[in-house]
Amino acid sequence: AFSGRTKFDKKEITSTIEKYTISADQWEMVTLSSSSSWTPCDLGMGYQIDSTTILVFGGFDKDVRTHETFLFNTATNQMERGPYLPREGSFSNYVFHFGNSLYLIGWNNSGKNMYQYIIPERIWKIDENL
C-alpha cells in the first residue's frame, strides 16, 4: 500500500508504505532506501511490472493531480522516478495487463483518458479516441 489519505476534510496524505506477506498473514512498514525520491499521493495506482518492480503513478499530492510516476524495487526498497504521465491523472479502477502493455482509465478536470503503459519501453501513451 503506497500512501493515501488519512483525513478527508483536510486532505492529509500519509507517506507510509506497507507490504503484506501472504504466507505470514502480516502487514509491515517499508523503509525506503535513503536515496529514494517520491511524492505520496491519494488516488494514485500501483501495478507490478516485473519480478521486483512496482510502477506507482498518478493521484493527488494534496492539492493538484500529478504527472509523476515512480518505480519501486521490492528487493532494495529503492524508489526512483519513472516516465511522466502524458496528462495528469487520478486512478481508482482496475489495471488491465494485455501483452506487453498496461491499460487503464484515469481522469482529470478535462475528462477521462485511456492510458497505456508499454512495459518494455517504459513509456506512457494516451488513446485520443476515448
KOLGUKOL-361421 format. One line per 8 residues: their letters; for each residue x, z, y of C-alpha. Coordinates in nm, 2 decimals, decimal comma, always signed. Layout:
N
A) X:Z:Y  ...
% end
This chain:
130
AFSGRTKF) +0,00:+0,00:+0,00  +0,16:-0,12:+0,32  +0,04:+0,07:+0,63  -0,32:+0,07:+0,75  -0,55:+0,25:+0,99  -0,58:+0,63:+0,98  -0,83:+0,67:+1,26  -1,09:+0,41:+1,37
DKKEITST) -1,18:+0,55:+1,71  -0,82:+0,55:+1,84  -0,68:+0,28:+1,61  -0,40:+0,49:+1,48  -0,18:+0,29:+1,24  +0,03:+0,46:+0,98  +0,38:+0,33:+0,90  +0,39:+0,46:+0,54
IEKYTISA) +0,44:+0,25:+0,24  +0,33:+0,38:-0,10  +0,36:+0,24:-0,45  +0,15:+0,31:-0,76  +0,32:+0,33:-1,10  +0,06:+0,24:-1,36  +0,24:+0,39:-1,66  +0,28:+0,73:-1,48
DQWEMVTL) -0,07:+0,70:-1,31  +0,11:+0,82:-0,99  +0,14:+0,73:-0,62  +0,47:+0,79:-0,44  +0,61:+0,72:-0,09  +0,86:+0,44:-0,05  +1,15:+0,49:+0,18  +1,27:+0,17:+0,34
SSSSSWTP) +1,65:+0,09:+0,34  +1,80:+0,17:+0,68  +1,85:-0,20:+0,78  +1,48:-0,28:+0,72  +1,26:-0,41:+1,00  +0,88:-0,44:+1,00  +0,57:-0,39:+1,21  +0,30:-0,16:+1,05
CDLGMGYQ) -0,05:-0,32:+1,08  -0,41:-0,29:+1,00  -0,60:-0,57:+0,83  -0,28:-0,73:+0,70  -0,23:-0,86:+0,35  +0,04:-0,84:+0,08  +0,10:-1,06:-0,23  +0,38:-1,06:-0,50
IDSTTILV) +0,55:-1,40:-0,48  +0,83:-1,34:-0,74  +0,95:-1,06:-0,97  +1,10:-0,85:-0,69  +0,94:-0,98:-0,37  +0,61:-0,90:-0,20  +0,50:-1,11:+0,10  +0,34:-0,89:+0,37
FGGFDKDV) +0,16:-1,08:+0,65  -0,08:-1,07:+0,95  -0,30:-0,80:+1,08  -0,34:-0,59:+1,40  -0,04:-0,40:+1,54  -0,28:-0,15:+1,72  -0,38:-0,39:+2,00  -0,33:-0,76:+1,90
RTHETFLF) -0,32:-0,97:+1,59  +0,02:-1,07:+1,48  +0,21:-1,38:+1,37  +0,46:-1,17:+1,18  +0,54:-1,18:+0,81  +0,78:-0,97:+0,60  +0,94:-1,00:+0,26  +0,97:-0,66:+0,08
NTATNQME) +1,22:-0,64:-0,20  +1,09:-0,39:-0,46  +1,43:-0,34:-0,62  +1,62:-0,25:-0,30  +1,33:-0,12:-0,07  +1,46:-0,37:+0,19  +1,20:-0,52:+0,43  +1,31:-0,84:+0,61
RGPYLPRE) +1,14:-1,08:+0,85  +0,97:-1,38:+0,69  +0,85:-1,70:+0,84  +0,59:-1,66:+1,12  +0,23:-1,74:+1,06  +0,13:-2,07:+1,24  -0,15:-1,88:+1,40  -0,20:-1,50:+1,43
GSFSNYVF) -0,45:-1,38:+1,18  -0,62:-1,09:+1,01  -0,70:-1,09:+0,64  -0,93:-0,89:+0,42  -1,02:-1,12:+0,14  -0,86:-1,25:-0,19  -0,54:-1,45:-0,20  -0,56:-1,75:-0,44
HFGNSLYL) -0,24:-1,84:-0,62  -0,25:-2,20:-0,73  +0,06:-2,39:-0,84  +0,35:-2,30:-0,60  +0,12:-2,20:-0,31  -0,10:-1,91:-0,19  -0,43:-1,99:-0,02  -0,65:-1,76:+0,18
IGWNNSGK) -0,89:-1,74:+0,47  -0,78:-1,55:+0,78  -0,95:-1,51:+1,12  -0,86:-1,46:+1,49  -1,06:-1,48:+1,82  -1,07:-1,86:+1,79  -1,23:-1,86:+1,44  -1,14:-1,88:+1,08
NMYQYIIP) -0,84:-2,06:+0,94  -0,73:-2,17:+0,59  -0,37:-2,06:+0,55  -0,14:-2,20:+0,28  +0,20:-2,04:+0,20  +0,43:-2,26:+0,00  +0,64:-2,02:-0,21  +0,95:-2,22:-0,30
ERIWKIDE) +0,99:-2,35:+0,06  +0,88:-2,02:+0,22  +0,67:-2,19:+0,48  +0,32:-2,15:+0,62  +0,06:-2,42:+0,69  -0,29:-2,43:+0,82  -0,56:-2,67:+0,70  -0,71:-2,80:+1,02
NL) -1,02:-2,94:+0,84  -1,18:-2,60:+0,77
% end
